[in-house]
């Protein structure tokens, strides 16, 4: 009995060496791109914390200054306002930094470096003309915070002699 032998060619399936190398190169390029984006986002994630700290420092200093009376000669309660035409009113002393820190002008030129990496600078100027009053009837308080990354943040407010 004759037997017919059937040639069955077995086809091998798989990946050639060239295909494997191309795959590795493509994955490597994609991975480098993803990791660089991830690294950049991790580095920038600290920025909001730095800015928030600067805002908190500026607001705290501004609140501290605004809590003080307008002028050295302003009486307790603010009435009669110094420099006004009201009976019993005395002349305003002006902006003169003093050690007591009991009025707004005492903070002018103050520099605070108590928080590492941050510099808080306070300036007080006569600014009534900016808001439609006599020049010496309002003071603009500006608090500027220099952040560790070199940027600055600034808050300003007015204190009026009422």
Secondary structure, 3 states (H helix, E strand, C coil): CCCCCCCCCCCCCCCCHHHHHHHHHHHHHHHHHHHHHHHHHHHHCCHHHHHHHHHHHHHHHHHHHHCCECCCCCCCCCCCCCCCCCCCCCCCCCCCCCCCCCEHHHHCCEEECCCCCCEEEEEEEECHHHHCCCHHHEEEEEEEEECCCCCEEEEEEEEECC
